[in-house]
Amino acid sequence: MERVVITGMGVISPLGNDVGTFWSRLKEGQSGISAIDSFDTSRHKTKIAGIVRDFDADARFGRKEARRMDRFCQFALAAAEQARDDAGLQLEQADRERIGVYVGSGIGGIQTLLEQDAILRERGPERVSPLLVPMMISNMAAATISIAFGACGPTMSPVTACSIGNTAIGEAFRLIRAGGADVVFAGGAEAAISDISLASFGNATALSARNDEPARASRPFDAGRDGFVMAEGSGILVLESYAHAKGRNARILAEVTGYGASSDAYHVVATHPEGAGAYQAMKAAIREAGLLPEDIDVISAHATSTGLGDRSETLAIKRLFGEHAYRIPVTANKSMTGHMFGAAGGAEAIALVKSLQEGIIPPTINQELPDPDCDLDTVPNVARKADIRIGISNSFGFGGHNAVIVLQAFEE
């Protein structure tokens, strides 16, 4: 079977719209959470989110083309272009039938749907855009990238809620390993910060209402956590067979060696209280990588800053790793980015690659009051230098979807 390596990365996020800025702010423990200013939040319990700033789609794609894409597609294409350039891919010289795109979105073009629904109600059916459906459907991020790049290989849009990024990376890893493609763009995109989604999550009491202190609102594992913070963006990686990467003298950033997926089979929104599915997915990913639990040097946690979610993930880690669990640094990127939903796995995989390259683990910020139920080494508040070679990244989603990937520092 083929070895699978990572040769390019691109990100659009609340911490910055390129990998360098994103990683620098992550290491420094900076928060990307701010007040929502795109619509009136006066009647909402929560008024903050992780918003992508300084993103000019018209300047990137041209006004006409930008208007034909929902915001989540704009993010996906921008991140994919970064990843392509980072990988040094010359697509015009490549076998495009061997290039795939595995990019998903949990909610898709909800903003387009809301805008066109308002037009329908106010101006009538004659004024509804004929592009509503192709702009709204979740597979359009993958399709947009495929069309833009002329990528004619397998194209898929996994919809596994907040585990989409890892599902896409994991399934792309298996496709390449089995010889089904040479290159796959993999990750996720999301732009779901809207009036209706904020209302729904707020009424479910799932969101932090620490509106006066946005930077301190997302606090995974801390006893004072009161819910997650919505966020948006995209994280895309270029996965490539080692043979193909070596054949074109590509710079290799890291290697994907394992993937595990499972279902809690428990509840439509609540995670299994004992983390049964998370345990199963982590165990499967490590096993597929041919490793033992004690081989893992760092864990990038799903850790959304909810009471039950953080607690159940902690239980799953303890069950799998035993006493070694207390010796593994566990970092939570969402303490700074907020929860990017379907884009989270891709962005967090990028952060883990950078950690393995530089030997630096980003902090989990806002650790002020230890939660006795979340008593692992969460790398509190300050980044840490460490000798790390192998890490896992966890992503879990509504409906009980769990996806875990294993990334390793590349060695010939």
Backbone hydrogen bonds, N-H to C=O, Kabsch-Sander energy under -0.5 kcal/mol:
donor,donor_aa,acceptor,acceptor_aa,energy
2,E,177,R,-2.0
4,V,256,V,-0.6
5,V,240,E,-3.2
6,I,254,A,-3.0
7,T,5,V,-0.5
7,T,238,V,-2.3
8,G,238,V,-0.9
10,G,236,I,-2.3
12,I,234,S,-2.7
13,S,16,G,-1.3
16,G,13,S,-1.5
22,F,18,D,-2.4
23,W,19,V,-2.8
24,S,20,G,-2.2
25,R,21,T,-2.4
26,L,22,F,-2.0
27,K,23,W,-2.6
28,E,24,S,-1.6
29,G,26,L,-1.2
30,Q,25,R,-2.4
32,G,336,M,-3.0
34,S,49,A,-2.6
36,I,47,K,-2.6
44,H,41,T,-1.9
49,A,34,S,-2.5
50,G,230,M,-3.2
51,I,32,G,-0.6
51,I,49,A,-1.1
53,R,51,I,-0.5
56,D,54,D,-0.6
57,A,55,F,-0.8
60,R,56,D,-1.7
61,F,57,A,-2.9
62,G,57,A,-0.5
62,G,58,D,-2.1
66,A,62,G,-2.7
67,R,63,R,-2.0
68,R,65,E,-1.2
69,M,66,A,-1.6
73,C,70,D,-0.6
74,Q,70,D,-2.1
75,F,71,R,-2.4
76,A,72,F,-2.1
77,L,73,C,-2.7
78,A,74,Q,-2.2
79,A,75,F,-2.5
80,A,76,A,-2.5
81,E,77,L,-2.4
82,Q,78,A,-1.8
83,A,79,A,-2.4
84,R,80,A,-2.7
85,D,81,E,-2.3
86,D,82,Q,-2.8
87,A,83,A,-2.1
88,G,84,R,-0.7
88,G,85,D,-0.6
89,L,84,R,-1.9
91,L,89,L,-0.9
93,Q,90,Q,-1.8
94,A,91,L,-1.1
96,R,94,A,-1.2
98,R,95,D,-2.3
99,I,96,R,-1.3
100,G,98,R,-0.5
100,G,183,V,-3.1
101,V,154,P,-1.7
102,Y,185,F,-3.4
103,V,101,V,-0.6
103,V,156,M,-1.4
104,G,187,G,-1.7
109,G,136,M,-2.9
110,I,108,G,-1.8
113,L,109,G,-2.0
114,L,110,I,-2.4
115,E,111,Q,-2.5
116,Q,112,T,-2.5
117,D,113,L,-2.2
118,A,114,L,-2.0
119,I,115,E,-1.7
120,L,116,Q,-2.4
121,R,117,D,-2.2
122,E,118,A,-2.3
123,R,119,I,-3.2
124,G,119,I,-0.8
124,G,120,L,-1.1
127,R,124,G,-1.5
128,V,125,P,-1.2
132,L,129,S,-1.5
135,M,131,L,-2.1
136,M,132,L,-1.6
136,M,133,V,-0.5
137,I,133,V,-2.3
140,M,137,I,-1.7
141,A,138,S,-0.9
142,A,103,V,-0.5
143,A,139,N,-2.2
144,T,140,M,-2.7
145,I,141,A,-2.0
146,S,142,A,-2.5
147,I,143,A,-2.8
148,A,144,T,-2.5
149,F,145,I,-2.3
150,G,146,S,-1.2
151,A,146,S,-1.8
152,C,96,R,-1.6
152,C,150,G,-0.8
153,G,96,R,-0.8
153,G,99,I,-2.5
156,M,101,V,-2.5
163,S,160,T,-2.0
164,I,161,A,-1.6
167,T,163,S,-2.4
168,A,164,I,-3.0
169,I,165,G,-2.3
170,G,166,N,-3.0
171,E,167,T,-2.7
172,A,168,A,-2.2
173,F,169,I,-2.4
174,R,170,G,-1.9
175,L,171,E,-2.1
176,I,172,A,-2.5
177,R,173,F,-2.4
178,A,174,R,-1.8
179,G,176,I,-1.7
180,G,175,L,-2.7
182,D,98,R,-2.5
183,V,98,R,-1.9
184,V,239,L,-2.7
185,F,100,G,-2.4
186,A,184,V,-0.6
186,A,237,L,-2.9
187,G,102,Y,-2.0
188,G,235,G,-1.6
189,A,104,G,-2.0
190,E,233,G,-2.7
194,S,192,A,-1.6
198,L,194,S,-2.4
199,A,195,D,-1.8
200,S,196,I,-2.4
201,F,197,S,-2.6
202,G,198,L,-2.1
203,N,199,A,-2.7
204,A,200,S,-1.2
205,T,202,G,-1.7
206,A,201,F,-2.2
207,L,201,F,-0.5
208,S,228,F,-2.4
211,N,209,A,-2.3
213,E,210,R,-0.9
216,R,213,E,-1.7
217,A,214,P,-1.6
218,S,214,P,-0.5
219,R,217,A,-0.7
222,D,219,R,-1.7
223,A,369,L,-3.2
225,R,222,D,-1.7
227,G,305,S,-1.5
228,F,206,A,-2.3
231,A,339,H,-1.8
232,E,50,G,-1.6
233,G,190,E,-2.7
234,S,12,I,-2.7
235,G,188,G,-1.8
236,I,10,G,-2.6
237,L,186,A,-3.0
238,V,8,G,-2.8
239,L,184,V,-2.9
239,L,237,L,-0.7
240,E,5,V,-2.6
241,S,182,D,-2.3
242,Y,3,R,-2.4
245,A,241,S,-2.7
246,K,242,Y,-2.9
247,G,243,A,-2.0
248,R,244,H,-1.1
248,R,245,A,-0.5
249,N,246,K,-1.4
250,A,245,A,-2.8
252,I,250,A,-0.5
253,L,6,I,-3.1
253,L,251,R,-0.5
254,A,6,I,-1.0
255,E,408,Q,-2.7
256,V,4,V,-2.2
257,T,255,E,-0.5
257,T,406,V,-2.2
258,G,406,V,-1.0
260,G,404,V,-2.6
262,S,402,N,-1.8
264,D,400,G,-1.9
275,G,272,H,-2.3
279,Y,275,G,-2.6
280,Q,276,A,-2.1
281,A,277,G,-2.5
282,M,278,A,-2.4
283,K,279,Y,-2.4
284,A,280,Q,-2.3
285,A,281,A,-2.3
286,I,282,M,-2.3
287,R,283,K,-2.1
288,E,284,A,-2.5
289,A,285,A,-1.6
290,G,287,R,-1.7
291,L,286,I,-2.3
295,D,292,L,-2.3
296,I,293,P,-1.6
297,D,390,I,-2.5
298,V,390,I,-1.0
299,I,329,P,-2.4
300,S,392,I,-3.1
301,A,299,I,-0.9
301,A,331,T,-2.6
310,D,306,T,-1.9
311,R,307,G,-1.4
312,S,308,L,-2.8
313,E,309,G,-2.1
314,T,310,D,-1.9
315,L,311,R,-2.1
316,A,312,S,-2.2
317,I,313,E,-2.3
318,K,314,T,-2.4
319,R,315,L,-2.4
320,L,316,A,-2.1
321,F,317,I,-2.8
322,G,318,K,-1.9
324,H,321,F,-1.6
325,A,322,G,-1.5
326,Y,323,E,-1.2
327,R,324,H,-1.8
328,I,324,H,-0.6
328,I,325,A,-0.8
330,V,377,D,-3.3
331,T,299,I,-2.5
331,T,329,P,-0.5
333,N,331,T,-0.5
335,S,332,A,-1.6
336,M,333,N,-2.3
337,T,333,N,-2.1
338,G,334,K,-1.5
339,H,229,V,-3.6
340,M,338,G,-0.8
343,A,340,M,-2.4
344,A,341,F,-1.6
347,A,343,A,-2.0
348,E,344,A,-2.8
349,A,345,G,-2.0
350,I,346,G,-1.9
351,A,347,A,-1.9
352,L,348,E,-2.0
353,V,349,A,-2.4
354,K,350,I,-2.2
355,S,351,A,-2.1
356,L,352,L,-2.4
357,Q,353,V,-2.1
358,E,354,K,-2.4
359,G,355,S,-2.3
360,I,355,S,-0.8
361,I,384,R,-3.2
364,T,379,V,-2.4
365,I,363,P,-0.7
368,E,366,N,-1.1
371,D,221,F,-0.8
374,C,371,D,-2.2
378,T,376,L,-1.2
381,N,364,T,-2.5
382,V,380,P,-1.5
383,A,27,K,-0.6
384,R,361,I,-2.1
386,A,359,G,-2.5
388,I,386,A,-1.2
391,G,407,L,-2.7
392,I,298,V,-1.8
393,S,405,I,-2.2
394,N,300,S,-2.8
395,S,403,A,-1.6
397,G,401,H,-3.1
399,G,268,V,-1.3
400,G,397,G,-1.5
401,H,397,G,-0.8
402,N,262,S,-2.2
403,A,395,S,-2.9
404,V,260,G,-2.7
405,I,393,S,-1.8
406,V,258,G,-2.4
407,L,391,G,-2.7
407,L,405,I,-0.5
408,Q,255,E,-2.8
409,A,389,R,-2.9
